[in-house]
Amino acid sequence: MDLVCGTPLWPTLDGLPAAYPALHRDLRCDVAVIGGGITGALVAHRFAAEGISTVLLEAEEIGRGSTSATTALIQYEIDTHLSDLIPRIGRERAVRSYRLCLEAVAGIGRLARTLDPKVRCAWRAAPSLYLASHRKDVPGLEAEYADRRAIGIDVELLTERDLRQRFSFARPAALRSALAGELDAFKLTYLLLADGVERGLAVFDRTRVVRYDAVRGGVRLGTEQGDTVRARRVVFATGYETPEFLDRKIVRLHDTYALATAPVDRFEGWGDDRCLIWETARPYFYARTTGDGRVVMGGADRPFATAQQRRRLLLRQTRRVETQFRRLFPAIRFDVDWRWGGTFGETEDGLPYIGTVRQFPNGYFALGYGGNGITFSWIAANLLLDRFLDRRNPDLGIFGFDR
C-alpha cells in the first residue's frame, strides 16, 4: 500500500542513518516483529532490552512508510475528549487511558534523551495548545478542562483575552497542557534499532512476510524469498496496511497533508515556548517547530484516496494548510521547502488496538491508530511485553479487539 506522497521532511534531512540486510537464511527467535516503522522499533527495542531473542522484519526500507510522513506531535491528548470517552467506555477505563498516555509522553522523552544525549533526534518538551475553533466549542472545552483537572492533569483554561495577550491570534478559548513534546520519529526509529542491535536484536529490511502458520509452540513465518522464521510469538506492527489482511473492519483511513518551511528568523506571535498547536475542528489544523527553526504544519484531511489522487491533491491541500497558518501568524515570514501527504487511521473511540485476534494464533497486534500513534506505540510495547511474560496487566482490556 502506498502511504506517502510528495517529499517528507525527515528522510530528506536525515538521509539513510543505517543500512540493514535482507534475510537470506532461516532463523529462530522468541519474538518476531513485523514492521520497521516507529511502532515496530519501539516494540522490538523494548523486547530486546529485556534480553528476549527478537527479530524485526520490514517489507520495504526501515522507516519509509507512515513514520517518514508523521509530524510527530507527542501528546497525551487523544482525538476523543476525556469527557466524551467516559460515557463511551466507562470512567475507570477512560481515565486510565489518559493516564497511560501521560506516562507515555514522559517515557518517550526520557528514552529519546537517553538514546540521543546530543538531541540529534530533536526531542523538545513543549506545552500543547488546543484551540476552540468556534464559539460553540467553548462549553465542550470547559467540560474537558473540569474532567482533566478532576483527575489531576495539569491543564489551564485560557480565555479569548488570554490568547490575545500571548499570541498573534484570538480564539474563543483554549486548553494549555503542560506535558507534550516533539521529535524526529524517523531518526528515533533508527536510534532505537541501533541500540537494539547492541542488545541482540536482529533487523532485516526488504524482507516481506507472505505466510503465517501457527505451529506447535509458536509461529512459522515464510518470506517472499522463501526463508522461514520460527518464533514463539509474532507482533504485527504493520500500521495502516493491517486492514488488508484482518477479517474485521477496525479503522477508517484518511489522508492528511503537511508541509515544512525553511528555517525562519523569528516566531513572532507564537509565544515564548513555541507550543504545539491543534484545534477542535474536525479535521483539524496542527503545527509545531523543529530544532533547526522550521515550522511543520498539517491538516486538510480527506478520505483515503489512491496514490494518484493523493499526488494530484497535494499542492491544493497543502496550500489550504499554509493559509490556515498565515491567519494565525501573519507576522511569521517563511518559504516552503517540502510538501507531502500521508495516511492515518481513526477508530470509533479514538483508542488504538493492542492485543490478540483468533485469526492469528500466537500473534500480537500493536496498532497505534489515531492522532497519537507514537504515544500509543509506547503503550503497546509495554503491554505486549507483559503479555509475553505472562504478567497480569488489566490495561490490555482497554485496547483489546473485543472492547
BALOBA-1460 file (C-alpha; in Angstrom, 3 decimals):
// residues 403
<rec num="1" residu="m" x="0.000" y="0.000" z="0.000"/>
<rec num="2" residu="d" x="1.346" y="3.427" z="-0.981"/>
<rec num="3" residu="l" x="1.051" y="5.507" z="2.216"/>
<rec num="4" residu="v" x="3.126" y="8.592" z="1.375"/>
<rec num="5" residu="c" x="3.348" y="11.092" z="-1.479"/>
<rec num="6" residu="g" x="5.462" y="14.170" z="-2.032"/>
<rec num="7" residu="t" x="8.720" y="14.795" z="-0.175"/>
<rec num="8" residu="p" x="8.567" y="14.268" z="3.608"/>
<rec num="9" residu="l" x="10.928" y="16.364" z="5.705"/>
<rec num="10" residu="w" x="12.621" y="13.754" z="7.875"/>
<rec num="11" residu="p" x="14.174" y="11.327" z="5.358"/>
<rec num="12" residu="t" x="15.274" y="14.306" z="3.281"/>
<rec num="13" residu="l" x="17.204" y="15.834" z="6.183"/>
<rec num="14" residu="d" x="18.383" y="12.585" z="7.783"/>
<rec num="15" residu="g" x="19.343" y="10.609" z="4.681"/>
<rec num="16" residu="l" x="19.923" y="6.923" z="5.412"/>
<rec num="17" residu="p" x="21.079" y="6.672" z="9.043"/>
<rec num="18" residu="a" x="21.878" y="2.938" z="8.750"/>
<rec num="19" residu="a" x="21.622" y="0.081" z="6.240"/>
<rec num="20" residu="y" x="20.171" y="-3.311" z="7.130"/>
<rec num="21" residu="p" x="20.353" y="-6.519" z="5.092"/>
<rec num="22" residu="a" x="17.563" y="-8.612" z="3.643"/>
<rec num="23" residu="l" x="17.032" y="-12.012" z="5.249"/>
<rec num="24" residu="h" x="18.607" y="-14.896" z="3.325"/>
<rec num="25" residu="r" x="18.535" y="-17.729" z="5.848"/>
<rec num="26" residu="d" x="16.210" y="-19.484" z="8.249"/>
<rec num="27" residu="l" x="16.032" y="-18.147" z="11.804"/>
<rec num="28" residu="r" x="14.612" y="-18.986" z="15.217"/>
<rec num="29" residu="c" x="13.730" y="-16.436" z="17.887"/>
<rec num="30" residu="d" x="11.416" y="-15.804" z="20.781"/>
<rec num="31" residu="v" x="9.641" y="-12.841" z="19.178"/>
<rec num="32" residu="a" x="9.382" y="-11.721" z="15.556"/>
<rec num="33" residu="v" x="8.206" y="-8.158" z="14.939"/>
<rec num="34" residu="i" x="6.705" y="-7.465" z="11.507"/>
<rec num="35" residu="g" x="7.035" y="-3.792" z="10.604"/>
<rec num="36" residu="g" x="10.021" y="-1.449" z="10.641"/>
<rec num="37" residu="g" x="8.448" y="1.893" z="11.456"/>
<rec num="38" residu="i" x="8.458" y="3.705" z="14.793"/>
<rec num="39" residu="t" x="5.941" y="1.226" z="16.265"/>
<rec num="40" residu="g" x="7.963" y="-1.830" z="15.317"/>
<rec num="41" residu="a" x="11.147" y="-0.167" z="16.517"/>
<rec num="42" residu="l" x="9.661" y="0.708" z="19.922"/>
<rec num="43" residu="v" x="8.294" y="-2.814" z="20.365"/>
<rec num="44" residu="a" x="11.449" y="-4.603" z="19.201"/>
<rec num="45" residu="h" x="13.662" y="-2.361" z="21.341"/>
<rec num="46" residu="r" x="11.513" y="-2.997" z="24.416"/>
<rec num="47" residu="f" x="11.703" y="-6.766" z="23.998"/>
<rec num="48" residu="a" x="15.419" y="-6.774" z="23.185"/>
<rec num="49" residu="a" x="16.124" y="-4.618" z="26.248"/>
<rec num="50" residu="e" x="14.624" y="-7.415" z="28.362"/>
<rec num="51" residu="g" x="17.078" y="-9.916" z="26.895"/>
<rec num="52" residu="i" x="14.416" y="-11.594" z="24.739"/>
<rec num="53" residu="s" x="15.625" y="-13.004" z="21.417"/>
<rec num="54" residu="t" x="13.927" y="-10.680" z="18.904"/>
<rec num="55" residu="v" x="13.933" y="-10.341" z="15.113"/>
<rec num="56" residu="l" x="12.431" y="-7.392" z="13.205"/>
<rec num="57" residu="l" x="11.284" y="-7.857" z="9.600"/>
<rec num="58" residu="e" x="10.397" y="-4.944" z="7.292"/>
<rec num="59" residu="a" x="8.971" y="-5.448" z="3.796"/>
<rec num="60" residu="e" x="10.468" y="-2.273" z="2.311"/>
<rec num="61" residu="e" x="13.056" y="0.054" z="3.879"/>
<rec num="62" residu="i" x="13.172" y="0.912" z="7.562"/>
<rec num="63" residu="g" x="11.030" y="3.911" z="8.454"/>
<rec num="64" residu="r" x="9.891" y="4.694" z="4.910"/>
<rec num="65" residu="g" x="6.157" y="4.198" z="5.470"/>
<rec num="66" residu="s" x="3.981" y="6.350" z="7.723"/>
<rec num="67" residu="t" x="6.940" y="7.029" z="10.009"/>
<rec num="68" residu="s" x="8.611" y="9.097" z="7.314"/>
<rec num="69" residu="a" x="5.490" y="11.254" z="6.986"/>
<rec num="70" residu="t" x="4.487" y="11.751" z="10.617"/>
<rec num="71" residu="t" x="4.623" y="15.262" z="12.008"/>
<rec num="72" residu="a" x="5.354" y="13.697" z="15.429"/>
<rec num="73" residu="l" x="3.429" y="15.873" z="17.855"/>
<rec num="74" residu="i" x="3.817" y="13.834" z="21.047"/>
<rec num="75" residu="q" x="0.742" y="14.376" z="23.216"/>
<rec num="76" residu="y" x="-1.266" y="12.609" z="25.892"/>
<rec num="77" residu="e" x="-4.440" y="14.147" z="24.463"/>
<rec num="78" residu="i" x="-6.265" y="11.777" z="22.149"/>
<rec num="79" residu="d" x="-8.719" y="12.747" z="19.424"/>
<rec num="80" residu="t" x="-11.640" y="11.791" z="21.686"/>
<rec num="81" residu="h" x="-12.103" y="14.116" z="24.664"/>
<rec num="82" residu="l" x="-11.893" y="12.553" z="28.095"/>
<rec num="83" residu="s" x="-15.365" y="13.961" z="28.762"/>
<rec num="84" residu="d" x="-16.666" y="12.070" z="25.690"/>
<rec num="85" residu="l" x="-14.666" y="8.906" z="26.335"/>
<rec num="86" residu="i" x="-16.027" y="8.423" z="29.865"/>
<rec num="87" residu="p" x="-19.638" y="7.689" z="28.773"/>
<rec num="88" residu="r" x="-18.376" y="5.516" z="25.897"/>
<rec num="89" residu="i" x="-16.063" y="3.111" z="27.727"/>
<rec num="90" residu="g" x="-16.629" y="3.887" z="31.402"/>
<rec num="91" residu="r" x="-14.899" y="6.294" z="33.733"/>
<rec num="92" residu="e" x="-12.242" y="3.901" z="35.021"/>
<rec num="93" residu="r" x="-11.011" y="2.857" z="31.579"/>
<rec num="94" residu="a" x="-11.235" y="6.350" z="30.115"/>
<rec num="95" residu="v" x="-9.222" y="7.863" z="32.954"/>
<rec num="96" residu="r" x="-6.690" y="5.051" z="32.780"/>
<rec num="97" residu="s" x="-6.221" y="5.524" z="29.028"/>
<rec num="98" residu="y" x="-5.402" y="9.203" z="29.552"/>
<rec num="99" residu="r" x="-3.016" y="8.386" z="32.402"/>
<rec num="100" residu="l" x="-1.236" y="5.806" z="30.246"/>
<rec num="101" residu="c" x="-0.805" y="8.444" z="27.546"/>
<rec num="102" residu="l" x="0.644" y="10.861" z="30.100"/>
<rec num="103" residu="e" x="3.128" y="8.186" z="31.187"/>
<rec num="104" residu="a" x="3.957" y="7.501" z="27.534"/>
<rec num="105" residu="v" x="4.817" y="11.131" z="26.736"/>
<rec num="106" residu="a" x="7.166" y="11.273" z="29.712"/>
<rec num="107" residu="g" x="8.646" y="7.880" z="28.811"/>
<rec num="108" residu="i" x="9.266" y="8.787" z="25.171"/>
<rec num="109" residu="g" x="11.042" y="11.949" z="26.257"/>
<rec num="110" residu="r" x="13.291" y="10.019" z="28.659"/>
<rec num="111" residu="l" x="14.077" y="7.378" z="26.063"/>
<rec num="112" residu="a" x="14.877" y="9.930" z="23.349"/>
<rec num="113" residu="r" x="17.246" y="11.804" z="25.671"/>
<rec num="114" residu="t" x="18.910" y="8.550" z="26.781"/>
<rec num="115" residu="l" x="19.474" y="7.231" z="23.269"/>
<rec num="116" residu="d" x="20.454" y="10.612" z="21.926"/>
<rec num="117" residu="p" x="22.058" y="12.842" z="24.586"/>
<rec num="118" residu="k" x="23.118" y="15.324" z="21.895"/>
<rec num="119" residu="v" x="19.446" y="15.702" z="20.898"/>
<rec num="120" residu="r" x="20.048" y="14.737" z="17.276"/>
<rec num="121" residu="c" x="16.513" y="13.385" z="17.073"/>
<rec num="122" residu="a" x="15.368" y="16.852" z="18.131"/>
<rec num="123" residu="w" x="13.259" y="15.862" z="21.126"/>
<rec num="124" residu="r" x="11.899" y="19.002" z="22.729"/>
<rec num="125" residu="a" x="9.480" y="19.148" z="25.612"/>
<rec num="126" residu="a" x="6.826" y="21.763" z="24.865"/>
<rec num="127" residu="p" x="3.290" y="22.527" z="26.017"/>
<rec num="128" residu="s" x="0.284" y="21.802" z="23.822"/>
<rec num="129" residu="l" x="-2.339" y="24.411" z="22.946"/>
<rec num="130" residu="y" x="-5.778" y="23.079" z="21.986"/>
<rec num="131" residu="l" x="-7.803" y="25.860" z="20.375"/>
<rec num="132" residu="a" x="-11.574" y="26.237" z="20.275"/>
<rec num="133" residu="s" x="-12.175" y="26.683" z="16.558"/>
<rec num="134" residu="h" x="-15.649" y="28.197" z="17.117"/>
<rec num="135" residu="r" x="-17.532" y="29.762" z="19.980"/>
<rec num="136" residu="k" x="-19.875" y="26.773" z="20.105"/>
<rec num="137" residu="d" x="-16.870" y="24.620" z="21.081"/>
<rec num="138" residu="v" x="-16.252" y="26.507" z="24.328"/>
<rec num="139" residu="p" x="-18.689" y="24.528" z="26.559"/>
<rec num="140" residu="g" x="-17.012" y="21.315" z="25.430"/>
<rec num="141" residu="l" x="-13.579" y="22.689" z="26.310"/>
<rec num="142" residu="e" x="-14.846" y="23.821" z="29.702"/>
<rec num="143" residu="a" x="-16.208" y="20.330" z="30.407"/>
<rec num="144" residu="e" x="-12.940" y="18.802" z="29.255"/>
<rec num="145" residu="y" x="-10.966" y="21.160" z="31.479"/>
<rec num="146" residu="a" x="-13.055" y="20.173" z="34.502"/>
<rec num="147" residu="d" x="-12.701" y="16.430" z="33.837"/>
<rec num="148" residu="r" x="-8.944" y="16.606" z="33.351"/>
<rec num="149" residu="r" x="-8.422" y="18.750" z="36.430"/>
<rec num="150" residu="a" x="-10.557" y="16.332" z="38.449"/>
<rec num="151" residu="i" x="-8.079" y="13.503" z="37.797"/>
<rec num="152" residu="g" x="-5.002" y="15.624" z="38.449"/>
<rec num="153" residu="i" x="-3.918" y="16.547" z="34.914"/>
<rec num="154" residu="d" x="-2.001" y="19.830" z="34.705"/>
<rec num="155" residu="v" x="-4.106" y="21.841" z="32.278"/>
<rec num="156" residu="e" x="-5.013" y="25.523" z="32.014"/>
<rec num="157" residu="l" x="-8.168" y="27.047" z="30.506"/>
<rec num="158" residu="l" x="-7.313" y="30.182" z="28.536"/>
<rec num="159" residu="t" x="-9.866" y="32.804" z="27.622"/>
<rec num="160" residu="e" x="-10.006" y="34.820" z="24.428"/>
<rec num="161" residu="r" x="-8.364" y="37.686" z="26.281"/>
<rec num="162" residu="d" x="-5.549" y="35.411" z="27.478"/>
<rec num="163" residu="l" x="-4.879" y="34.276" z="23.927"/>
<rec num="164" residu="r" x="-4.794" y="37.821" z="22.563"/>
<rec num="165" residu="q" x="-2.213" y="38.761" z="25.177"/>
<rec num="166" residu="r" x="0.066" y="35.787" z="24.492"/>
<rec num="167" residu="f" x="-0.289" y="35.157" z="20.761"/>
<rec num="168" residu="s" x="-0.892" y="36.885" z="17.447"/>
<rec num="169" residu="f" x="-4.353" y="35.371" z="17.162"/>
<rec num="170" residu="a" x="-7.573" y="35.107" z="19.110"/>
<rec num="171" residu="r" x="-9.860" y="32.148" z="19.600"/>
<rec num="172" residu="p" x="-12.868" y="31.869" z="21.923"/>
<rec num="173" residu="a" x="-10.895" y="29.658" z="24.354"/>
<rec num="174" residu="a" x="-8.092" y="27.092" z="24.543"/>
<rec num="175" residu="l" x="-6.667" y="24.381" z="26.765"/>
<rec num="176" residu="r" x="-2.968" y="24.592" z="27.517"/>
<rec num="177" residu="s" x="-1.434" y="21.296" z="28.616"/>
<rec num="178" residu="a" x="1.983" y="21.399" z="30.222"/>
<rec num="179" residu="l" x="3.160" y="17.941" z="29.116"/>
<rec num="180" residu="a" x="3.809" y="17.387" z="25.397"/>
<rec num="181" residu="g" x="6.754" y="17.226" z="23.043"/>
<rec num="182" residu="e" x="8.033" y="16.973" z="19.500"/>
<rec num="183" residu="l" x="10.709" y="14.890" z="17.806"/>
<rec num="184" residu="d" x="12.070" y="13.404" z="14.601"/>
<rec num="185" residu="a" x="10.391" y="9.977" z="14.627"/>
<rec num="186" residu="f" x="12.312" y="8.784" z="11.570"/>
<rec num="187" residu="k" x="15.654" y="9.325" z="13.283"/>
<rec num="188" residu="l" x="14.379" y="7.919" z="16.574"/>
<rec num="189" residu="t" x="13.389" y="4.728" z="14.730"/>
<rec num="190" residu="y" x="16.983" y="4.229" z="13.612"/>
<rec num="191" residu="l" x="18.347" y="5.096" z="17.057"/>
<rec num="192" residu="l" x="16.077" y="2.508" z="18.651"/>
<rec num="193" residu="l" x="17.161" y="-0.173" z="16.212"/>
<rec num="194" residu="a" x="20.849" y="0.657" z="16.583"/>
<rec num="195" residu="d" x="20.577" y="0.368" z="20.361"/>
<rec num="196" residu="g" x="18.506" y="-2.798" z="19.976"/>
<rec num="197" residu="v" x="21.139" y="-4.414" z="17.774"/>
<rec num="198" residu="e" x="23.688" y="-3.834" z="20.542"/>
<rec num="199" residu="r" x="21.313" y="-5.766" z="22.808"/>
<rec num="200" residu="g" x="20.974" y="-8.695" z="20.406"/>
<rec num="201" residu="l" x="18.142" y="-7.537" z="18.129"/>
<rec num="202" residu="a" x="18.356" y="-8.792" z="14.523"/>
<rec num="203" residu="v" x="16.971" y="-6.367" z="11.904"/>
<rec num="204" residu="f" x="16.162" y="-7.166" z="8.288"/>
<rec num="205" residu="d" x="14.553" y="-4.903" z="5.712"/>
<rec num="206" residu="r" x="13.400" y="-5.681" z="2.159"/>
<rec num="207" residu="t" x="12.042" y="-8.897" z="3.708"/>
<rec num="208" residu="r" x="8.330" y="-9.321" z="3.082"/>
<rec num="209" residu="v" x="6.426" y="-11.862" z="5.141"/>
<rec num="210" residu="v" x="3.932" y="-13.701" z="2.921"/>
<rec num="211" residu="r" x="2.975" y="-16.693" z="5.066"/>
<rec num="212" residu="y" x="1.843" y="-17.122" z="8.673"/>
<rec num="213" residu="d" x="1.432" y="-20.656" z="10.047"/>
<rec num="214" residu="a" x="0.581" y="-21.401" z="13.654"/>
<rec num="215" residu="v" x="2.670" y="-24.388" z="14.734"/>
<rec num="216" residu="r" x="3.275" y="-26.168" z="17.992"/>
<rec num="217" residu="g" x="4.922" y="-23.757" z="20.371"/>
<rec num="218" residu="g" x="4.601" y="-20.700" z="18.173"/>
<rec num="219" residu="v" x="4.516" y="-19.468" z="14.588"/>
<rec num="220" residu="r" x="6.373" y="-20.159" z="11.364"/>
<rec num="221" residu="l" x="6.692" y="-17.158" z="9.074"/>
<rec num="222" residu="g" x="7.533" y="-17.519" z="5.409"/>
<rec num="223" residu="t" x="9.182" y="-14.720" z="3.456"/>
<rec num="224" residu="e" x="8.837" y="-13.783" z="-0.183"/>
<rec num="225" residu="q" x="12.397" y="-15.031" z="-0.731"/>
<rec num="226" residu="g" x="11.476" y="-18.473" z="0.647"/>
<rec num="227" residu="d" x="13.190" y="-18.250" z="4.032"/>
<rec num="228" residu="t" x="11.452" y="-19.062" z="7.320"/>
<rec num="229" residu="v" x="11.445" y="-17.529" z="10.780"/>
<rec num="230" residu="r" x="10.272" y="-19.661" z="13.691"/>
<rec num="231" residu="a" x="9.120" y="-17.622" z="16.686"/>
<rec num="232" residu="r" x="7.234" y="-18.247" z="19.897"/>
<rec num="233" residu="r" x="5.193" y="-15.109" z="19.270"/>
<rec num="234" residu="v" x="4.793" y="-12.616" z="16.432"/>
<rec num="235" residu="v" x="3.982" y="-8.908" z="16.815"/>
<rec num="236" residu="f" x="2.222" y="-7.167" z="13.935"/>
<rec num="237" residu="a" x="3.386" y="-3.551" z="13.862"/>
<rec num="238" residu="t" x="2.146" y="-3.115" z="10.319"/>
<rec num="239" residu="g" x="0.190" y="0.086" z="10.831"/>
<rec num="240" residu="y" x="-2.225" y="1.169" z="8.151"/>
<rec num="241" residu="e" x="-1.507" y="-1.835" z="5.943"/>
<rec num="242" residu="t" x="-3.017" y="-4.131" z="8.578"/>
<rec num="243" residu="p" x="-6.683" y="-3.822" z="7.458"/>
<rec num="244" residu="e" x="-5.734" y="-5.566" z="4.212"/>
<rec num="245" residu="f" x="-5.369" y="-8.920" z="5.953"/>
<rec num="246" residu="l" x="-7.548" y="-8.681" z="9.073"/>
<rec num="247" residu="d" x="-11.011" y="-10.220" z="8.756"/>
<rec num="248" residu="r" x="-12.706" y="-7.302" z="10.505"/>
<rec num="249" residu="k" x="-13.111" y="-3.577" z="9.979"/>
<rec num="250" residu="i" x="-11.389" y="-1.708" z="12.799"/>
<rec num="251" residu="v" x="-10.255" y="1.577" z="11.267"/>
<rec num="252" residu="r" x="-11.241" y="4.331" z="8.849"/>
<rec num="253" residu="l" x="-8.333" y="5.517" z="6.728"/>
<rec num="254" residu="h" x="-7.768" y="9.161" z="5.828"/>
<rec num="255" residu="d" x="-5.119" y="11.194" z="4.062"/>
<rec num="256" residu="t" x="-3.520" y="14.148" z="5.806"/>
<rec num="257" residu="y" x="-1.292" y="16.778" z="4.215"/>
<rec num="258" residu="a" x="1.733" y="18.536" z="5.653"/>
<rec num="259" residu="l" x="4.464" y="20.954" z="4.775"/>
<rec num="260" residu="a" x="7.748" y="22.118" z="6.264"/>
<rec num="261" residu="t" x="9.248" y="25.567" z="5.921"/>
<rec num="262" residu="a" x="12.823" y="26.642" z="5.545"/>
<rec num="263" residu="p" x="14.307" y="27.853" z="8.866"/>
<rec num="264" residu="v" x="12.582" y="31.080" z="9.886"/>
<rec num="265" residu="d" x="14.183" y="34.087" z="11.562"/>
<rec num="266" residu="r" x="11.546" y="34.813" z="14.206"/>
<rec num="267" residu="f" x="8.489" y="33.023" z="15.556"/>
<rec num="268" residu="e" x="6.673" y="36.279" z="16.125"/>
<rec num="269" residu="g" x="3.289" y="35.843" z="17.750"/>
<rec num="270" residu="w" x="3.838" y="32.192" z="18.756"/>
<rec num="271" residu="g" x="4.615" y="32.909" z="22.403"/>
<rec num="272" residu="d" x="7.820" y="32.266" z="24.291"/>
<rec num="273" residu="d" x="7.513" y="28.461" z="24.403"/>
<rec num="274" residu="r" x="6.567" y="27.696" z="20.750"/>
<rec num="275" residu="c" x="3.828" y="25.338" z="21.887"/>
<rec num="276" residu="l" x="2.320" y="22.573" z="19.788"/>
<rec num="277" residu="i" x="-0.959" y="23.776" z="18.291"/>
<rec num="278" residu="w" x="-4.110" y="21.937" z="17.262"/>
<rec num="279" residu="e" x="-7.828" y="22.695" z="17.309"/>
<rec num="280" residu="t" x="-11.326" y="21.381" z="17.986"/>
<rec num="281" residu="a" x="-12.450" y="21.457" z="14.332"/>
<rec num="282" residu="r" x="-12.527" y="18.100" z="12.569"/>
<rec num="283" residu="p" x="-10.459" y="17.725" z="10.531"/>
<rec num="284" residu="y" x="-8.079" y="19.908" z="12.490"/>
<rec num="285" residu="f" x="-5.092" y="22.071" z="11.684"/>
<rec num="286" residu="y" x="-1.894" y="21.379" z="13.641"/>
<rec num="287" residu="a" x="1.566" y="22.934" z="13.842"/>
<rec num="288" residu="r" x="4.910" y="22.618" z="15.608"/>
<rec num="289" residu="t" x="8.506" y="23.758" z="15.186"/>
<rec num="290" residu="t" x="11.792" y="21.896" z="14.808"/>
<rec num="291" residu="g" x="15.177" y="22.144" z="16.429"/>
<rec num="292" residu="d" x="16.665" y="23.863" z="13.379"/>
<rec num="293" residu="g" x="13.992" y="26.550" z="13.326"/>
<rec num="294" residu="r" x="11.472" y="25.226" z="10.810"/>
<rec num="295" residu="v" x="7.716" y="25.142" z="11.073"/>
<rec num="296" residu="v" x="5.936" y="21.857" z="10.397"/>
<rec num="297" residu="m" x="2.194" y="22.171" z="9.847"/>
<rec num="298" residu="g" x="-0.548" y="19.894" z="8.625"/>
<rec num="299" residu="g" x="-4.235" y="19.149" z="8.216"/>
<rec num="300" residu="a" x="-6.715" y="19.410" z="5.309"/>
<rec num="301" residu="d" x="-7.577" y="15.745" z="5.842"/>
<rec num="302" residu="r" x="-9.616" y="13.844" z="3.278"/>
<rec num="303" residu="p" x="-10.933" y="10.279" z="2.966"/>
<rec num="304" residu="f" x="-8.265" y="7.785" z="1.905"/>
<rec num="305" residu="a" x="-7.541" y="8.061" z="-1.813"/>
<rec num="306" residu="t" x="-5.403" y="6.316" z="-4.374"/>
<rec num="307" residu="a" x="-1.784" y="7.324" z="-4.653"/>
<rec num="308" residu="q" x="-2.529" y="9.124" z="-7.914"/>
<rec num="309" residu="q" x="-5.386" y="11.125" z="-6.375"/>
<rec num="310" residu="r" x="-3.262" y="11.999" z="-3.361"/>
<rec num="311" residu="r" x="-0.474" y="13.344" z="-5.560"/>
<rec num="312" residu="r" x="-2.942" y="15.341" z="-7.612"/>
<rec num="313" residu="l" x="-4.390" y="16.969" z="-4.477"/>
<rec num="314" residu="l" x="-1.065" y="17.591" z="-2.751"/>
<rec num="315" residu="l" x="-0.452" y="21.186" z="-3.781"/>
<rec num="316" residu="r" x="-4.063" y="22.282" z="-3.263"/>
<rec num="317" residu="q" x="-4.378" y="20.717" z="0.184"/>
<rec num="318" residu="t" x="-1.027" y="21.932" z="1.482"/>
<rec num="319" residu="r" x="-1.857" y="25.447" z="0.319"/>
<rec num="320" residu="r" x="-5.013" y="25.233" z="2.436"/>
<rec num="321" residu="v" x="-2.811" y="24.337" z="5.415"/>
<rec num="322" residu="e" x="-0.466" y="27.199" z="4.583"/>
<rec num="323" residu="t" x="-3.393" y="29.644" z="4.527"/>
<rec num="324" residu="q" x="-4.565" y="28.466" z="7.960"/>
<rec num="325" residu="f" x="-1.110" y="29.043" z="9.391"/>
<rec num="326" residu="r" x="-0.820" y="32.549" z="7.912"/>
<rec num="327" residu="r" x="-4.124" y="33.505" z="9.526"/>
<rec num="328" residu="l" x="-2.742" y="32.521" z="12.931"/>
<rec num="329" residu="f" x="0.726" y="34.004" z="12.451"/>
<rec num="330" residu="p" x="0.634" y="36.797" z="9.863"/>
<rec num="331" residu="a" x="3.983" y="38.214" z="11.022"/>
<rec num="332" residu="i" x="5.969" y="34.983" z="10.525"/>
<rec num="333" residu="r" x="7.627" y="35.078" z="7.122"/>
<rec num="334" residu="f" x="8.560" y="31.743" z="5.612"/>
<rec num="335" residu="d" x="9.335" y="29.776" z="2.472"/>
<rec num="336" residu="v" x="8.002" y="26.255" z="1.975"/>
<rec num="337" residu="d" x="10.743" y="23.675" z="1.479"/>
<rec num="338" residu="w" x="8.758" y="20.412" z="1.373"/>
<rec num="339" residu="r" x="5.173" y="19.264" z="0.921"/>
<rec num="340" residu="w" x="3.874" y="15.749" z="1.484"/>
<rec num="341" residu="g" x="0.831" y="13.652" z="2.200"/>
<rec num="342" residu="g" x="0.420" y="10.611" z="4.412"/>
<rec num="343" residu="t" x="-2.187" y="8.121" z="5.564"/>
<rec num="344" residu="f" x="-3.560" y="7.805" z="9.073"/>
<rec num="345" residu="g" x="-6.485" y="5.950" z="10.620"/>
<rec num="346" residu="e" x="-9.298" y="6.613" z="13.073"/>
<rec num="347" residu="t" x="-11.048" y="4.148" z="15.342"/>
<rec num="348" residu="e" x="-14.564" y="4.601" z="16.684"/>
<rec num="349" residu="d" x="-13.404" y="5.573" z="20.182"/>
<rec num="350" residu="g" x="-10.062" y="7.158" z="19.275"/>
<rec num="351" residu="l" x="-8.091" y="4.387" z="21.010"/>
<rec num="352" residu="p" x="-5.546" y="2.011" z="19.461"/>
<rec num="353" residu="y" x="-5.858" y="-1.741" z="19.042"/>
<rec num="354" residu="i" x="-3.375" y="-3.701" z="21.126"/>
<rec num="355" residu="g" x="-3.699" y="-7.431" z="21.769"/>
<rec num="356" residu="t" x="-4.718" y="-10.648" z="20.022"/>
<rec num="357" residu="v" x="-7.242" y="-11.947" z="17.486"/>
<rec num="358" residu="r" x="-8.242" y="-15.574" z="16.832"/>
<rec num="359" residu="q" x="-7.368" y="-15.211" z="13.168"/>
<rec num="360" residu="f" x="-3.659" y="-15.198" z="14.076"/>
<rec num="361" residu="p" x="-2.877" y="-17.670" z="16.889"/>
<rec num="362" residu="n" x="0.236" y="-16.719" z="18.885"/>
<rec num="363" residu="g" x="0.186" y="-13.282" z="17.276"/>
<rec num="364" residu="y" x="0.022" y="-9.885" z="18.938"/>
<rec num="365" residu="f" x="-1.039" y="-6.596" z="17.366"/>
<rec num="366" residu="a" x="0.379" y="-3.140" z="18.057"/>
<rec num="367" residu="l" x="-1.793" y="-0.785" z="16.012"/>
<rec num="368" residu="g" x="-1.396" y="2.809" z="17.176"/>
<rec num="369" residu="y" x="-4.277" y="4.237" z="15.197"/>
<rec num="370" residu="g" x="-5.352" y="7.834" z="15.748"/>
<rec num="371" residu="g" x="-3.611" y="11.163" z="16.109"/>
<rec num="372" residu="n" x="-1.307" y="9.842" z="18.834"/>
<rec num="373" residu="g" x="0.279" y="6.886" z="17.084"/>
<rec num="374" residu="i" x="3.713" y="7.212" z="18.687"/>
<rec num="375" residu="t" x="2.248" y="7.611" z="22.167"/>
<rec num="376" residu="f" x="0.060" y="4.552" z="21.602"/>
<rec num="377" residu="s" x="3.043" y="2.594" z="20.288"/>
<rec num="378" residu="w" x="4.916" y="3.202" z="23.534"/>
<rec num="379" residu="i" x="1.929" y="1.832" z="25.432"/>
<rec num="380" residu="a" x="1.744" y="-1.186" z="23.108"/>
<rec num="381" residu="a" x="5.405" y="-2.054" z="23.631"/>
<rec num="382" residu="n" x="4.939" y="-2.203" z="27.394"/>
<rec num="383" residu="l" x="1.596" y="-4.024" z="27.367"/>
<rec num="384" residu="l" x="2.730" y="-6.676" z="24.891"/>
<rec num="385" residu="l" x="5.897" y="-7.312" z="26.859"/>
<rec num="386" residu="d" x="3.735" y="-8.014" z="29.913"/>
<rec num="387" residu="r" x="1.548" y="-10.294" z="27.793"/>
<rec num="388" residu="f" x="4.572" y="-12.228" z="26.536"/>
<rec num="389" residu="l" x="5.984" y="-12.618" z="30.058"/>
<rec num="390" residu="d" x="2.560" y="-13.694" z="31.417"/>
<rec num="391" residu="r" x="2.460" y="-10.711" z="33.736"/>
<rec num="392" residu="r" x="-1.108" y="-9.765" z="34.554"/>
<rec num="393" residu="n" x="-1.960" y="-6.318" z="33.234"/>
<rec num="394" residu="p" x="-5.609" y="-5.233" z="33.213"/>
<rec num="395" residu="d" x="-4.760" y="-2.323" z="30.903"/>
<rec num="396" residu="l" x="-4.730" y="-4.749" z="27.955"/>
<rec num="397" residu="g" x="-8.508" y="-4.879" z="28.145"/>
<rec num="398" residu="i" x="-8.786" y="-1.153" z="27.442"/>
<rec num="399" residu="f" x="-7.301" y="-1.541" z="23.966"/>
<rec num="400" residu="g" x="-8.337" y="-5.100" z="23.078"/>
<rec num="401" residu="f" x="-10.142" y="-6.074" z="19.881"/>
<rec num="402" residu="d" x="-13.180" y="-7.255" z="21.860"/>
<rec num="403" residu="r" x="-13.768" y="-3.983" z="23.689"/>
